[in-house]
Amino acid sequence: CARAYACACACRDCFRFRSADALALGSWAEQNIMHLPDGTAIPARLWTSSLQRTILTARHIPHPTTAGPEGIEWVQMRPKVFRNLDEIYAGSCDGMTYEQIADLFPAESAERKKAKFAYRYPRGESYTDLIARLEPIAHELERQRDPILVVAHQAILRVLYAYLKGMPREKCIDVSIPLNTVIKLTPTSFGCEEERFVLVPHPEGITLDPASH
């Protein structure tokens, strides 16, 4: 399995910070994923969901060409879009804030708080549905040998993180996936070594790990 880097896209409520975060991610990825510490360029991959906020988050990542395997020209970080990486579908609650869900669907809000892992949104998905949807992605991620950056949504990255770290699947809901942060997972003989990098300091009072699906 290759080194995996994960970055959660900005949510709708954090739109005003997205441009600075995207610029910082582009610069960080070029320096830390696409090159070795000595400056040597290495092939690297980029995966995003099909939703605009992940595509916008990754928009400043450069795509220079370099020599790939067997001398074949390689386009660095050529974006590969996967619908499987799209955010958990909230069904009838899609697009609503948690406050709106609590006001309009108080019973649903209470049920979700009681059993977040098993809870399924009305006409939507649960975390168990998400795990099934992401299984092919997780297996494909394990097959990769080049460093790979996954720009996706918090619920998606919780599931992939738990899979790569060998955690019980029901524990994925407790994983912290802050915004504006790159999580680097490096495979070892006994699992994964983890490092976290905050890209841009945000103003006081802005949480990098807001409540999310």
JOUR-V161603 format. One record per backbone hydrogen bond with DSSP energy under -1.0 kcal/mol. NH is the residue of the N-H (numbers start at 1). CO is the residue of the C=O. If there is no record, write none. Layout:
# JOUR-V161603
nh->NH co->CO
nh->NH co->CO
This chain:
# JOUR-V161603
nh->4 co->185
nh->5 co->148
nh->6 co->183
nh->7 co->150
nh->9 co->152
nh->14 co->11
nh->15 co->12
nh->17 co->14
nh->18 co->15
nh->21 co->17
nh->22 co->18
nh->23 co->19
nh->24 co->20
nh->25 co->21
nh->26 co->22
nh->27 co->23
nh->28 co->24
nh->29 co->25
nh->30 co->26
nh->31 co->27
nh->32 co->28
nh->33 co->29
nh->34 co->29
nh->36 co->40
nh->39 co->36
nh->42 co->34
nh->45 co->147
nh->47 co->149
nh->48 co->80
nh->54 co->51
nh->55 co->51
nh->56 co->52
nh->57 co->53
nh->58 co->54
nh->59 co->56
nh->61 co->58
nh->66 co->74
nh->68 co->72
nh->71 co->68
nh->72 co->69
nh->74 co->66
nh->76 co->64
nh->77 co->44
nh->78 co->75
nh->80 co->46
nh->82 co->48
nh->85 co->82
nh->86 co->83
nh->92 co->122
nh->93 co->90
nh->94 co->91
nh->96 co->93
nh->101 co->97
nh->102 co->98
nh->103 co->99
nh->104 co->100
nh->105 co->101
nh->109 co->105
nh->110 co->106
nh->111 co->107
nh->112 co->108
nh->113 co->109
nh->114 co->110
nh->115 co->111
nh->119 co->115
nh->121 co->125
nh->124 co->121
nh->125 co->89
nh->130 co->126
nh->131 co->127
nh->132 co->128
nh->133 co->129
nh->134 co->130
nh->138 co->134
nh->139 co->135
nh->140 co->136
nh->141 co->137
nh->142 co->138
nh->143 co->139
nh->148 co->3
nh->149 co->45
nh->150 co->5
nh->151 co->47
nh->152 co->7
nh->157 co->153
nh->158 co->154
nh->159 co->155
nh->160 co->156
nh->161 co->157
nh->162 co->158
nh->163 co->159
nh->164 co->160
nh->165 co->161
nh->166 co->163
nh->167 co->162
nh->171 co->168
nh->172 co->169
nh->174 co->171
nh->175 co->172
nh->179 co->208
nh->182 co->197
nh->183 co->6
nh->184 co->195
nh->185 co->4
nh->186 co->193
nh->188 co->191
nh->191 co->188
nh->193 co->186
nh->195 co->184
nh->197 co->182
nh->199 co->180
nh->206 co->203
